[in-house]
Amino acid sequence: MIVANDGLPSLWLILATVAGGTLSAGGANAINMYIDRDIDAEMERTAGRPLVTGELQPTEALVFAVGIEVVAVVFLAVAVNLLAAGLALAACLFYVFVYTLGLKRTSKQNIVIGGAAGAAPALIGWAAVTGSLGWAPWLMFLIVFLWTPPHFWALAIRYKGDYAAASVPMMPVVDGHKKTAFQIVVYSVLVFAATLALWPVADLGWIYGGLSIFIGVWFIYGAVDLWREDDEAALDKKAIRYFAFSITHLTVVFAAMALDVLLL
């Protein structure tokens, strides 16, 4: 939003967009938990979710999930604009029908394609400010889209036993950690290339350039280190550490955009 506005947008617009986007993401996530309540019960990582423990009944959860999604879309349409609302709704539908229902239980490429839903906020934020889209927001979308597989595959390496128990064909379960880690390396390099491509397209300066290069190199180094690891215990530790670092990486890249616009 800051890059789109070439400065700080109004506080109201920021809060409205974040609130609507949060509700929309929450609705999609809750629908996902409703659909996946059977496999969530088979995985240690998700066994404490309220639909698994019985704290919530399925009907209650579905009504809540659809309800906040409807509120989110209507709120964004009224308080922000129709394009932002439409993008939020499209992201939710893609997440639910393409990722959760279509790919998650059938393809090892599930998170690669499904990552488009998680990348939508970059488009929504830009649309909230400008009412349109362009090359820069699509490159931001691409950064998050390419970042999602290494981010999630690192988690899947750590919890591959969970996914195997639930018969979810995550890449570490299907192809093993070595091939998965190599794919993490490939995608980390692609993320780095996308962050560099944004630099001139969004007319950003040295703050963004310097920080994105620094954190991007570390992102690639972590991926290579994970790929080279063969010890099972060390692998799990490095995988969860890389998963956590990937969040830092994306945070730094987007914070660098904002700082660059605000300070230069």
FENKA-V923685 format. One line per field, one symbol per residue. ss: DSSP state (H for helix, E for strand, - for the rest). psi: psi as a letter, one per 30 degrees, with the letter a starting at -180 (. if undefined). burial: + if it has 24 or more other ideal C-beta (glycine too) atoms within 12 Angstrom, else -. A space follows every 10 residues. Layout:
ss = ???
psi = ???
burial = ???
//
This chain:
ss = -HHHH----- HHHHHHHHHH HHHHHHHHHH HHHHH-HHHH ---HHH---H HHH----HHH HHHHHHHHHH HHHHHHHHH- -HHHHHHHHH HHHHHHHHHH HHH------H HHHHHHHHHH HHHHHHHHHH ----HHHHHH HHHHHHHHHH HHHHHHHH-H HHHHH----- HHHHHHHHHH HHHHHHHHHH HHHHHHHHHH H----HHHHH HHHHHHHHHH HHHHHHHH-- -HHHHHHHHH HHHHHHHHHH HHHHHHHHHH HHH-
psi = eeeefhaklk eeeeeeeeee eeeeeeeeee eeeeegfefe ffkefgfgkf fefgekleee eeeeeeefee eeeeeeeefc leeeeeeeee eeeeeeeede eeeegfkfge feeffeeffe feeeeeeeef galaeeeeee eeeeeffeee eeeeeeeehe eeeeeghkhl efeefleeee eeeeeeeeee eeeeeeeeee eghlafeeee eeeefeeeee eeeeeeefkf keeeeeeeee eeeeeeeeee eeeeeeeeee eff.
burial = ++++----+- --+--+++++ +-++++++++ +++++++-++ --+-++--+- ++-------- +--+++-++- +++-+++-++ +-++++++++ ++++++-+++ --++---+++ ++++++++++ ++++++++++ --+--+++++ ++++++++++ ++++++++++ -++--+-+++ +++---+--+ +++++-++++ ++-++++++- -+-+---++- ++--++-+++ -++-+++-+- ----++-+++ +++-+++-++ -+++-+++++ +---
//
